[in-house]
Amino acid sequence: MFMKQLKIYLNRGNERSILVKKNVIASLFNKGIAILISLLLIPTTINYLNPTQYGIWLTISSIVGWISYFDIGLVHGFKNKFAEAKANGNLKLACQYVSTTYAALIIIFGCIIVISECINYYIDWAGFLNIDESYNSLLTSVCSVLFLFVGLQLILGIISALLMADQHSALAAIITTIGQGVALICIYILTFFSGKSMLYISFALSGIPCIVLLLATILLFSYKYKQYIPSFKYVNFSLTKDIVVLGGKFFLIQLSMLIIFQITNIILSRIEGPEAVTQYNVLYKYFSIIQMVLNIILSPFWIAYTDAYVKQDFVWMQKVYRKLNHIYIYTIIVGFIMLLIYPFVFNLWLSQSVSITWDIAISMYLYVLILSYSNMLMIIINGIGKIFIQMIIYVIFAFISIPLCYVFCTYWGISGILAALAFVYLIQALFAKVQLSKILKKEANGIWNK
């Protein structure tokens, strides 16, 4: 009876709504597995290393991850442009967007990988992170591995962007989950061997997902997306202007977010020490479960709103927006329950290897709630493509975030960092709410419609 009712529910509504519902249901099941893997990865990796080395690993991997922001917004721009081309029934243009995006990213990240590998050996990583000099040689090797595989992942990750642009976000998420699951198994196996090293962790956590993406790319272009298979004859660099006009705005947003948010681990490492980085990240991992579940629901709506806006279906857009606001209320309730039970969960999860005080836990709860609400609004606006205001706000805060976070962290530690980040997202959410209301009411003019 349950399965019959579920089938009726999933097949009720227009084609866009049916696709969204199927993606949400499949993604919820997949994300449950992904969350479990993510939670198991933390104690497994800490057990393999130790809290201090884990904090160093988190900091160094987040720094190397910065190169992902240098795709100049091509991936986000590609998703919207591919979805628009398909919504308009222009198959040839969609094929050109796929091939051109691959060609552009291969050139960009091919150069970045070569340059990064060359300068890596001249960087004093230990001095930069203010840690013992004995780590320097190891961190140089770790970064060398990370630069290679992170760069390759960004190129191979186009297949995930294609799936999301084609309203198959659940399948894109499954590919990511498989990569994380295989990495977890490898790290667990490594715990039985001596000679523990961050270098092995870097191979497991960056190399294995890269291999999974490569296999997924080969399979999908051989069968499901055979009509879109990349080809030199479809490469048209004149189209990069269309992609970059929109994608360039995404790039500025990404670059600003890099400065605002990715600097967190460095500031914490320098002021509070590597163990504070571990505390911050494991607590965020715990509370971000509510954000991840909300993002599962929201992710299919990015392209769904692109399709609806191209077809001027404002009735559908307004109806879904009201439903999403109702769903957000549940994140507040679930998050509060998670806050109340966090000491028990952490004791069971990490066996007292990481200690978290109540003031930090409350700060993280409030930060994640604001972050989740802002993300809900941003995903809808990103799908519509009216991101100029979002870009301006992030660029402004990029200039003041480093001194703000540094001062707040100096006086209030982790809670100070969270207060600074929450402030940025709160301002962003307030502007986004006004803009989205104007767009859905067809009252957006001037800067609100850019």
Stockholm file with secondary structure:
# STOCKHOLM 1.0

chainA/1-450         MFMKQLKIYLNRGNERSILVKKNVIASLFNKGIAILISLLLIPTTINYLNPTQYGIWLTISSIVGWISYFDIGLVHGFKNKFAEAKANGNLKLACQYVSTTYAALIIIFGCIIVISECINYYIDWAGFLNIDESYNSLLTSVCSVLFLFVGLQLILGIISALLMADQHSALAAIITTIGQGVALICIYILTFFSGKSMLYISFALSGIPCIVLLLATILLFSYKYKQYIPSFKYVNFSLTKDIVVLGGKFFLIQLSMLIIFQITNIILSRIEGPEAVTQYNVLYKYFSIIQMVLNIILSPFWIAYTDAYVKQDFVWMQKVYRKLNHIYIYTIIVGFIMLLIYPFVFNLWLSQSVSITWDIAISMYLYVLILSYSNMLMIIINGIGKIFIQMIIYVIFAFISIPLCYVFCTYWGISGILAALAFVYLIQALFAKVQLSKILKKEANGIWNK
#=GR chainA/1-450 SS CHHHHHHHHHTCSCHHHHHHHHHHHHHHHHHHHHHHHHHHHHHHHHHHSCHHHHHHHHHHHHHHGGGGGGSTTHHHHHHHHHHHHHHTTCHHHHHHHHHHHHHHHHHHHHHHHHHHHHHHTTCCHHHHHTCCGGGHHHHHHHHHHHHHHHHHHHHHTHHHHHHHHTTCHHHHHHHHHHHHHHHHHHHHHHTTSSSCCHHHHHIIIIIHHHHHHHHHHHHHHHTTTGGGCCCGGGCCGGGHHHHHHHHHHHHHHHHHHIIIIITHHHHHHHHTCHHHHHHHHHHHHHHHHHHHHHHHHHHHHHHHHHHHHHTTCHHHHHHHHHHHHHHHHHHHHHHHHHHHHHHHHHHHHHTTSSCCCHHHHHHHHHHHHHHHHHHHHHHHHHHHTCCHHHHHHHHHHHHHHHHHHHHHHHHHHHHHHHHHHHHHHHHHHHHHHHHHHHHHTTCCCGGGGC
#=GC SS_cons         CHHHHHHHHHTCSCHHHHHHHHHHHHHHHHHHHHHHHHHHHHHHHHHHSCHHHHHHHHHHHHHHGGGGGGSTTHHHHHHHHHHHHHHTTCHHHHHHHHHHHHHHHHHHHHHHHHHHHHHHTTCCHHHHHTCCGGGHHHHHHHHHHHHHHHHHHHHHTHHHHHHHHTTCHHHHHHHHHHHHHHHHHHHHHHTTSSSCCHHHHHIIIIIHHHHHHHHHHHHHHHTTTGGGCCCGGGCCGGGHHHHHHHHHHHHHHHHHHIIIIITHHHHHHHHTCHHHHHHHHHHHHHHHHHHHHHHHHHHHHHHHHHHHHHTTCHHHHHHHHHHHHHHHHHHHHHHHHHHHHHHHHHHHHHTTSSCCCHHHHHHHHHHHHHHHHHHHHHHHHHHHTCCHHHHHHHHHHHHHHHHHHHHHHHHHHHHHHHHHHHHHHHHHHHHHHHHHHHHHTTCCCGGGGC
//
